[in-house]
Amino acid sequence: MGKRIHVLTGHYGAGKSEISVNLAMDFARQGKKVVLADMDTVNPYFRSGIARHELEKHGIKVVVPKFANTNVDVPALTGEFRRFLLDKEYVIVMDVGGDDAGALVTGRYRNELLDCGAVIYFVINCFRPETSTVPGVLRILREIRKSSGMEIDYLINNSHLLEDTTVDDIIRGIEFSREISSITNIPVAFHAVMRETGLELEKLAFEPVFLMNRIINFPDIAE
């Protein structure tokens, strides 16, 4: 977590927006100046920007694309975002769409991100149809690499079934993420779990554990 810019990708339903918001809040609690850039143009209805009010209460600046949440949804950001990219006083969390279309947004800022030493994460939820198999995950990873022109640095395991998540589900997610890590040589950054589940994930995983609070409330599943 020593990097200044954290880019989260992940297929729809993986939970990257909830993780993005929790990461931003965690950095703010550490006394850091934080920007959350909600750049998910793939699914305009499940965005971290929904939590904007809560984030701003904690001093976190939120940047969203022009035309966000309208029927004109293009990756158009003002110069404000570039300013934050170059301002070393800010930690930036970028919530980016995880398929090839979403990765194009990351590719747009590729040079700046590489120059700033950004770290790219891929969020996995093995209970989502598109990422429930190893070939499915590998396909999406290839799409992201091709469209963004960047490599994935870390995996984040966020395998869950919302309030129905059990210890066995957690174990399955840990094992699945380790399998992907073994095949791709991409390390697991951490396993994410909601505090409200009460599951003692620390006793089940060797990798770091990131405990989250539910900040984005959706009727079905959080992106």
C-alpha positions as a printed Julia matrix, in Angstrom:
223×3 Matrix{Float64}:
   0.0     0.0     0.0
   3.03    2.27   -0.27
   2.07    3.59   -3.71
   0.3     6.92   -4.17
  -2.13    5.9    -6.94
  -4.32    2.8    -6.63
  -6.3     1.68   -9.7
  -9.05   -0.89   -9.1
 -10.47   -2.9   -11.95
 -12.83   -5.84  -11.8
 -15.76   -7.31  -13.65
 -19.3    -6.15  -12.91
 -20.4    -7.36   -9.49
 -16.9    -8.04   -8.2
 -17.27   -5.35   -5.54
 -14.5    -2.99   -6.65
 -16.53    0.16   -5.96
 -17.13   -0.82   -2.33
 -13.44   -1.63   -1.96
 -12.49    1.67   -3.62
 -14.63    3.66   -1.2
 -13.33    1.75    1.82
  -9.73    2.23    0.68
 -10.29    5.95    0.27
 -11.81    6.13    3.76
  -8.92    4.12    5.2
  -6.33    6.46    3.68
  -8.26    9.46    5.0
  -8.24    7.98    8.51
  -4.46    7.8     8.21
  -4.45   11.58    7.79
  -3.72   11.54    4.06
  -5.2    13.88    1.45
  -7.34   11.6    -0.72
  -9.03   11.75   -4.1
 -11.47    9.1    -5.3
 -11.83    9.11   -9.08
 -15.01    7.32  -10.1
 -14.1     6.43  -13.68
 -16.41    3.46  -14.23
 -18.13    4.24  -17.52
 -19.15    0.62  -18.08
 -21.98    0.5   -15.58
 -23.33    3.96  -14.73
 -25.76    2.69  -12.1
 -23.26    1.07   -9.74
 -20.58    3.62   -9.02
 -18.46    4.63   -6.07
 -19.6     8.2    -6.73
 -22.92    7.2    -5.18
 -21.14    7.45   -1.82
 -19.95   10.97   -2.6
 -21.69   12.64    0.33
 -20.18   10.24    2.86
 -16.73   10.55    1.32
 -16.8    14.33    1.3
 -17.8    14.35    4.97
 -14.4    12.78    5.63
 -12.53   15.32    3.51
 -12.17   13.06    0.46
 -12.38   14.78   -2.91
 -14.51   12.96   -5.48
 -13.93   13.29   -9.22
 -16.47   11.84  -11.68
 -16.63   11.86  -15.49
 -18.58   14.55  -17.27
 -22.12   13.37  -18.08
 -21.96   10.78  -15.29
 -25.36    9.25  -14.49
 -26.92   10.61  -17.66
 -27.71    8.93  -20.96
 -24.46   10.37  -22.33
 -21.81    8.3   -20.62
 -18.33    8.88  -22.01
 -14.95    8.89  -20.26
 -14.62   12.68  -20.28
 -12.79   14.1   -17.27
 -11.79   17.69  -16.73
  -8.24   18.9   -16.17
  -8.98   18.61  -12.46
  -8.08   14.93  -12.51
  -4.77   15.51  -14.28
  -3.94   18.11  -11.65
  -4.46   15.57   -8.87
  -2.4    12.99  -10.78
   0.58   15.32  -10.71
   0.06   16.58   -7.15
   2.17   14.3    -4.96
   0.35   15.43   -1.82
  -2.71   13.38   -2.8
  -3.35    9.65   -2.61
  -5.63    8.69   -5.49
  -8.03    5.74   -5.64
  -9.38    5.1    -9.15
 -12.51    2.98   -9.58
 -12.37    1.78  -13.18
 -14.64   -0.51  -15.21
 -13.08   -3.94  -15.49
 -13.79   -5.11  -19.03
 -11.95   -3.98  -22.16
 -14.17   -0.91  -22.59
 -13.53    0.21  -19.05
  -9.81   -0.45  -19.4
  -9.69    2.08  -22.22
 -10.22    4.74  -19.57
  -7.11    3.55  -17.75
  -5.23    3.47  -21.04
  -6.1     7.09  -21.63
  -3.94    8.04  -18.63
  -1.37    5.28  -19.12
   1.68    7.52  -19.43
   0.79    9.62  -16.4
   0.01    6.52  -14.32
   3.28    4.85  -15.25
   5.23    8.02  -14.52
   3.56    8.31  -11.1
   4.17    4.65  -10.23
   0.53    3.62   -9.99
  -0.41    0.14   -8.78
  -3.16   -1.76  -10.65
  -5.45   -4.23   -8.87
  -7.9    -6.76  -10.26
 -10.82   -7.6    -7.97
 -12.11  -11.18   -8.1
 -15.43  -12.52   -6.87
 -15.52  -16.2    -7.73
 -19.29  -16.26   -7.22
 -19.97  -14.0   -10.2
 -20.68  -15.89  -13.46
 -17.97  -14.23  -15.59
 -15.23  -14.84  -13.01
 -16.34  -18.16  -11.52
 -13.79  -20.14  -13.54
 -10.07  -19.8   -14.11
 -10.5   -19.39  -17.91
 -13.08  -16.65  -17.3
 -10.73  -14.67  -15.08
  -7.8   -15.13  -17.46
  -9.9   -13.9   -20.39
 -10.86  -10.7   -18.61
  -7.27  -10.14  -17.5
  -6.13  -10.42  -21.13
  -8.78   -7.91  -22.21
  -7.66   -5.42  -19.6
  -3.98   -5.76  -20.51
  -4.73   -5.27  -24.2
  -7.03   -2.28  -23.79
  -5.11   -0.45  -21.06
  -1.6    -1.27  -22.21
  -0.76   -1.95  -18.56
  -0.09   -4.99  -16.43
  -2.03   -6.04  -13.34
   0.17   -5.74  -10.24
  -2.06   -7.38   -7.62
  -5.2    -9.44   -7.2
  -7.83   -8.65   -4.58
 -10.06  -11.48   -3.45
 -13.55  -10.21   -2.69
 -15.49  -13.44   -3.09
 -18.82  -13.19   -1.3
 -22.55  -13.86   -1.48
 -23.62  -10.71    0.33
 -25.35  -11.48    3.63
 -25.42  -15.21    2.8
 -21.62  -15.49    2.83
 -20.35  -18.4     4.93
 -16.93  -19.5     6.16
 -16.88  -22.16    3.43
 -17.54  -19.45    0.82
 -14.65  -17.41    2.2
 -12.33  -20.42    2.06
 -13.39  -21.13   -1.51
 -12.6   -17.55   -2.5
  -9.18  -17.69   -0.84
  -8.3   -20.93   -2.61
  -9.58  -19.64   -5.95
  -7.57  -16.41   -5.75
  -4.45  -18.39   -4.85
  -4.99  -20.6    -7.9
  -5.23  -17.53  -10.14
  -2.15  -16.09   -8.47
  -0.2   -19.31   -9.06
  -1.11  -19.39  -12.76
  -0.53  -15.69  -13.47
   2.3   -14.97  -10.99
   0.24  -11.98   -9.82
   0.31  -11.81   -6.0
  -2.79  -11.44   -3.85
  -2.74   -7.98   -2.24
  -5.4    -8.85    0.33
  -8.68  -10.61    0.99
 -11.6    -8.25    1.52
 -14.44   -9.05    3.9
 -17.25   -7.06    5.45
 -16.94   -6.42    9.18
 -20.66   -7.11    9.55
 -20.21  -10.76    8.58
 -18.31  -11.37   11.81
 -16.12  -13.89    9.99
 -12.61  -14.17   11.4
 -10.88  -14.22    8.04
  -7.5   -13.46    9.61
  -7.42  -17.03   10.91
  -8.08  -18.46    7.46
  -5.66  -16.53    5.24
  -1.91  -16.07    5.17
  -2.26  -12.95    3.02
  -3.33   -9.55    4.43
  -7.01   -9.05    5.26
  -8.9    -5.81    4.6
 -12.0    -5.39    6.77
 -14.64   -3.18    5.18
 -17.75   -1.3     6.24
 -20.78   -1.27    3.97
 -20.89    2.27    2.62
 -22.57    1.82   -0.77
 -26.07    0.42   -0.42
 -27.59   -1.18   -3.51
 -30.84   -3.13   -3.8
 -29.07   -6.18   -5.22
 -25.3    -6.54   -5.51
 -22.64   -3.89   -5.07
 -20.33   -3.15   -7.97
